[in-house]
Amino acid sequence: MTFRIRRITLTDFRSYAGLDLALDGRPVVLTGPNGAGKTNLLEALSMVSAGRGMRGAKMDELARQGAPDDPASGGWSVSAVLEDHYGEETRLGTGISAHSDKRITRIDGAPASGPTALLDYLRFVWLTPAQDRLFMEGASERRRFLDRMTMSHDPSHGRAAATYEKAMRQRTKLLENWPRVDETLLGVLETQMAEAGVAMAAARLDMARRLAAGARLIDEAVFPAAGVALDGRLEEQLQSQKAGEVEEAFEAKLRAMRPRDADAGRALVGPHRTDLLVTHKAKGQAARLCSTGEQKALLIGLVLANARSLQQEASDITAGAPLVLLLDEIAAHLDPDRRAALFDILEETGLQVFMTGTDPDLFAAWGTRAQSFTVRGGTVTEAG
């Protein structure tokens, strides 16, 4: 209970014209019918961080659709008040104005350098129904899932990823005029990609090791242990070479790939192509070949392994930004025993958790340990 979100305020976000929700620090349960706005509230929270939130939406898609003649239509804002173990509060806010899709970030009312600054205060990991097919979809979704967990331990990973993506976009733009390009600028961008890319790969490898350690702390009879491996050239090289050597080799590879990348209109090598490989350890089977129920259990197990890993590292309550779990429709496909075990594990981690579901009975095992709300028609009321 050392760090907690104590208040959430929304203005013109998705289905909410306005919301000011006070929290007492217990796990939060949001129940209501489909389309009531439960997931919208979780998404709003996920925006108080780097990236595009749990749905990956464009900034202008998040605004509540007002009347066509409303001059303020199109803007939105989200803020969260974070209380630390001393009782000191920090207000984190983000949003866009009605006249621009440029995202604004504020910390205690003062402008921040950008959304990545929020990683020093709050970090989020989420599970959504869309991720139930994570092991069946393309590598990009698994990569985003891995990177979100990596940022929960290491916020610099988000900054490295942002640097890499920006340099990669600029390099691709330059290569549109290949071979008539500014090779000096191209070289600078490739150096940035090499440095940031290797940092990303190293952080992902560290995350894989943490997941393996955290998985040993989860009862395999409840949630199956997952084997985790990374399929990426940089990650493979870092296991046998020094980071500086891998950087040099990657930069040289980027130079050699200029003609092919110019033809393709994108970078064909780099950490943006890494894949997360997950196996059901007890069965020795790739996650993509497991049943739907097993895949869901493996996903939950990975999130819990991450939480356990953070719990083990928390030797100093002042160290690091707090992790918040956003679990959308988490209990719908779990049997009662597994639901109860999940709630117990979540409580033991000490992390703040937000959960949604259509049926309050799904969360009965929480009892009074959770703060429950009913969501309906863009309003949120505390359950009796």
Buried (B, 14 or more C-beta within 10 A) or exposed (E): EEBBBBBBBBBBBBBBEEBEBEBEEBBBBBBBEEEBBBBBBBBBBBBBBBBBBBBEEEBEEBBBEBEEEEEEBBBBBBBBBBBBEEEEEBBBBBBBBBEEBEBBBBBEEEEBEBBBBBBEBBBBBBBBBEBBEBBEEEBEBBBBBBBBBBBBBBBBBBBBBBBBBBBBEBBBEBBEEEEEBEEEEBBBBBBBBBBBBBBBBBBBBBBBEBBBEBBEBBEEEBBBBBBBEBEBBBBBBBEEBEBEEBBBBBBEBBEEBBEEBBEEEBBEBBBBBBBBBBBBBEEEEEBBEBEEEBBBBBBBBBBBBBBBBBBEBBEEEEEBBBBBBBBBBBBBBBEEEBBBBBBBBBBEBBBBBBBBBBEEEBBEBBEEBBBBBBBBEBBBEEEE
